[in-house]
Amino acid sequence: MARDRSYLEYPPDRFGRARNKTVNHVTNIKDFENTPGYAWLVIAANPQLSAHDIREVLRQTGAQHLRSESWINRHRWLFRVADADVERGPGRNADGLEERALAVIAENSNLSSRQLAGLLRSTGIPRGPEWVRQNRVRAH
């Protein structure tokens, strides 16, 4: 069972008092229903749902939370656990060029995602700006 709480321990302050903080790891997202971040919390809490299902949940919650399926798909990658989510289709590295792509990204980290996608295409590695944006942190 996962821990619901953990504790941050800081060094004592200048008066020698202990500075410990409690961190909650479990929350009820219903408490945040009327906040702008509610859609993000629904996405994070429901990785098993499709984008269509998440959109329907947000629609039923209220018009202020409604997001398009493309918005949900563009943002849900932030909450994916690498080994836990199995992607459909031929696989993450079907063409075998992922290592080369990451090496090119690491060498050219000063370029934008769109520029990197163009550079990758010119070197024979078909990757789009969205793929670059999602994977550039892995290149470093």
C-alpha positions in Angstrom: 0.0 0.0 0.0 1.3 3.5 -0.9 1.9 5.9 1.9 -0.6 8.7 2.2 1.8 11.1 3.9 5.5 11.7 4.1 7.5 14.3 6.0 10.0 16.9 4.8 12.7 17.4 7.3 14.6 20.7 7.1 17.6 21.7 9.1 16.8 23.6 12.3 16.2 27.3 11.9 18.5 29.9 13.3 16.8 29.5 16.7 17.4 25.7 16.8 13.7 24.9 16.2 12.9 21.9 14.1 11.2 22.6 10.8 9.3 19.6 9.6 6.4 19.7 7.1 3.8 17.1 6.3 3.2 16.3 2.6 -0.1 14.7 1.6 0.1 12.2 -1.3 -3.6 11.5 -1.5 -6.3 14.1 -2.2 -9.9 14.1 -3.2 -10.1 15.9 -6.6 -13.8 16.8 -5.9 -12.3 19.4 -3.5 -10.9 21.2 -6.5 -14.0 21.0 -8.7 -14.4 24.8 -9.0 -10.7 25.6 -9.8 -9.0 26.0 -13.2 -6.7 23.0 -12.5 -9.6 20.5 -12.1 -9.2 19.2 -15.7 -5.6 18.4 -15.0 -6.5 16.5 -11.9 -9.1 14.4 -13.7 -6.5 13.5 -16.4 -3.9 12.6 -13.7 -6.3 10.5 -11.7 -7.7 8.5 -14.6 -4.9 7.2 -16.9 -7.1 4.2 -17.7 -9.8 6.3 -19.4 -9.7 7.3 -23.1 -9.6 11.0 -24.1 -13.3 10.7 -25.1 -14.2 9.4 -21.7 -12.3 12.1 -19.9 -13.9 14.7 -22.1 -17.3 13.3 -21.1 -16.5 13.4 -17.4 -15.4 17.1 -17.8 -18.5 17.9 -19.7 -20.8 16.4 -17.1 -18.9 18.3 -14.3 -19.5 21.7 -15.9 -19.1 23.7 -19.1 -16.1 25.6 -17.5 -14.1 22.4 -17.5 -14.8 21.3 -21.0 -11.7 20.6 -23.1 -11.3 19.1 -26.6 -10.0 15.6 -27.0 -7.0 16.9 -28.8 -6.2 19.1 -25.7 -6.5 16.1 -23.5 -4.3 14.0 -25.7 -1.7 16.7 -25.8 -1.5 17.0 -22.0 -2.1 13.6 -20.7 1.5 12.4 -21.5 2.6 14.4 -18.4 1.0 11.9 -16.2 2.2 8.7 -17.9 4.4 6.3 -15.9 6.9 5.0 -18.4 6.7 1.3 -17.7 3.1 1.2 -16.5 1.4 2.4 -19.7 1.6 0.1 -22.7 1.0 1.9 -25.9 -1.1 0.4 -28.7 0.3 -0.1 -32.1 3.7 -1.3 -33.3 5.6 0.1 -30.3 7.4 3.1 -29.1 10.6 2.6 -31.2 9.2 0.8 -34.2 11.7 2.2 -36.7 14.7 1.7 -34.4 15.8 5.3 -34.7 15.0 6.6 -31.3 18.5 6.5 -29.9 19.8 8.5 -33.0 17.0 11.0 -32.6 17.8 11.5 -28.9 21.5 12.0 -29.7 20.6 14.7 -32.3 18.4 16.4 -29.8 21.1 16.3 -27.2 23.6 17.9 -29.6 21.2 20.6 -30.6 19.5 21.5 -27.4 19.4 25.2 -28.2 16.9 24.7 -31.1 13.1 24.8 -30.8 11.0 21.7 -31.1 9.9 22.7 -34.6 13.5 23.3 -35.7 14.6 20.0 -34.1 11.8 18.1 -35.9 13.0 19.6 -39.2 16.6 18.7 -38.5 15.6 15.1 -37.6 13.6 14.9 -40.8 16.6 16.1 -42.8 18.8 13.4 -41.3 16.2 10.7 -42.2 14.5 10.4 -38.8 10.8 11.0 -39.1 9.8 12.7 -35.9 7.3 15.6 -35.4 7.6 18.7 -33.1 5.2 17.1 -30.6 7.4 14.0 -30.3 10.5 16.2 -29.8 8.7 18.2 -27.1 7.7 15.1 -25.2 11.1 13.4 -25.5 13.7 16.2 -25.3 14.1 15.8 -21.5 15.1 12.1 -22.1 17.9 13.3 -24.4 19.9 15.0 -21.6 
